[in-house]
Amino acid sequence: MTVLWILVLAAGTYAFRLAGPLLSERLHVSSRAQELMSLATIAMLSALVATATLTASGGFSGWARPAGVLVGAVLAWRRLPFVVVVAASALAAAGLRLAGLP
């Protein structure tokens, strides 16, 4: 029974992805709507980052995690390699927690 649900979900995913190229010629979106969708994407990703950064188990996550994210954001803004950004963020957060900052 599980295999059937996996196949159904795989077919649905494939159909959903195929619908974009097939319907792109028929569906016309105004430039204003495209601009608003781009802004909505930025707002949703920002909200996801803020929620994941600032909350843990329904409360404030502490100061180490936001500091690590800030380190990562600065390094990504400076266009350092992704591995360096992730490692420096983790080390910053771990170092602050080791120093006693929650």
N, C-alpha and C positions, 0 to 999 in steps of 0.2 A: 504494500500500500504506500509506503514511503517513496518508493521509486516512481510511482505514478505522480505524486505531488511534485517531486523534483522535476520530472519531465514537463508537467503542466507549467511550473514556474519558469523553466528554461524556455519553453515555447512562448510564453507571455513576454519574457524579457527580450527574446529575439524579435518578436512582432513589434514591440514598443520601440526598439532601436531601428527597425526597418521602416517604421512609419515616418520618422524624421526625413530621411532622404526622399521617400515617395511623396510626401505631402508638401515638401518645401516649395514646389512649383505652384501649388494650388492655394496655399495659405500666404496671404500678404499681411505683414505686420508693419504698422507705421513706424517711422523713425523715433517718434516720441515714446511709443510703447516699448521699443527695443531699448531705449535709454532708461526707461523706468524699470525694465526687467534687469538691466545691468546693475542699477542702483539697489534693487531688491536683493540681488545675489550678494552684493557686498554687505548689505545690512544683515542678511541671514547668516553669512559666514562670520561676521563680527560678533553677532549675538552668540553663536556657537562657541567661538573662541572665548568670549567673556564668561559664559556659563561654565565651560570646562576648566577655565583658569581660576575662577574665583569661588567655586562651590565644590564641596565634597560632603556627601552624606547629608544633604539638606542644609548645610551651614557653610560658613566661611572656611576656605581651605587653608588659610594661613598666609604668611607673607612670602614664604620661600618659593612657592609655585608661581605666583605672579612675577616675582623677581627673575626666575628662570625664563619665563616667557618673554619678559622684557629684554633679557640678554639675547635670547634667540631672535627677537624682532630686530634688534639693533644690528646683529651680525648678518641677518638675512638682508636687511636694508643696505648693508655695506657689501653685499653680494659675495659673501664667503661661501665655500662649498657646503652643501647640505649636511654632510657628515660632521663638519666642524660646527655648524650651527646647532645640531642636535646634541652633540657631545658637550659643547660649552654650556648649553641650557641645562642639561642634566647635571653637569658638574657644579654649576652655580647653585641650583636648587639643593643638591645634595650637600654642598659645602655650607649653605646657610642652615640647613636642618642639623648638620653636624655641629654647627656653632651654637645651636640651641634656639634658633628662630623657627617658630612653628610654620 
